[in-house]
Amino acid sequence: MRHSPAVRRRKLGEELRRLRDRAGLTSPEAARLVGWHQSKVSRIETGRSAVKPSDVTRLLDAYGVTDPQLMELVDALTGPPAHEGGRHWWHAYRGLLPPQYRDLISLESQASSARTLETTVVPGLLQTPDYARAVTRAALAHLPATKVDSLVEVRIARQKVLRAAAPLELSAVLDEAVLRRPVGGRQIMKEQLRKLLAVAELPHVRLQVLPFESGAHIGLTGPFIIFSFPNIVDLNVVVIDHLTSSLYLERKEDLKAYDAAFNTLQAQALSPQESSALIARIGDVR
């Protein structure tokens, strides 16, 4: 169980250290091969320092790494350069967003799939602007209107991952309470439910509702998100949000437990078709 938001950077460092050990090199020897000070190699391997893709390439060359699967792993950990498709758009909001939120957005933008349970509010990737504004005002009542507006902009910008050329595969299980809580008032909630119905039609979105009649369930412990990455199970991570921080779980036993929990929740929930029918009835839409 770890509290650091630098999940990807630390995993990259661990993998590079493993590859250095496999090559039979010490940290000072690796540094000499690439013309760096030993402290730079140490900072990269411990996740204390960000690393450029070009630096990773130099290390892989020094370690004699040619295995395509290893190259793919390290590429995934390094992440895309900021200029590729504007994937780092959130950097413009650095002064507003806490580090753990920026890391969540980074994971979300690079993941191939996300599985999420929500018990109180509509997931951020599925919110309308008015709903997002109502949620933000309720959670951060002290913020001035201009900052609230900026946070809503971020929330809506995140949704681009569902419309990308290779969109995020999203599976969401919502407790029925999410649909019945009138966030922002009746009209805002009606528009929000209408959006849920529209998004549920996307081929890469699976939306299910856990009805009240299902009684107690494992999701009562709280909401969570499981991120998965292309072809690499070792990168999977569970994110649990708290009021002032986020918790990142990466141990295999934690991932296995949350994977099993989500599968159980999906089995207990209504089918996607039944879920859409319930959403339509609650919102009196369609």
GIJORA-V154837 format. One record per helix or strand of 3 or more residues. SS is the DSSP state (H for helix, E for strand). FROM is the first residue (numbers start at 1). TO is the last residue. If there is no record, write none. Layout:
BEGIN
SS|FROM|TO ; SS|FROM|TO
END
This chain:
BEGIN
H|7|22 ; H|27|34 ; H|38|45 ; H|53|62 ; H|68|78 ; H|89|93 ; H|99|110 ; E|113|118 ; H|124|126 ; H|129|139 ; H|145|162 ; E|169|175 ; H|176|180 ; H|186|199 ; E|205|210 ; H|212|214 ; H|218|221 ; E|224|229 ; E|232|241 ; E|246|249 ; H|252|268 ; H|272|283
END
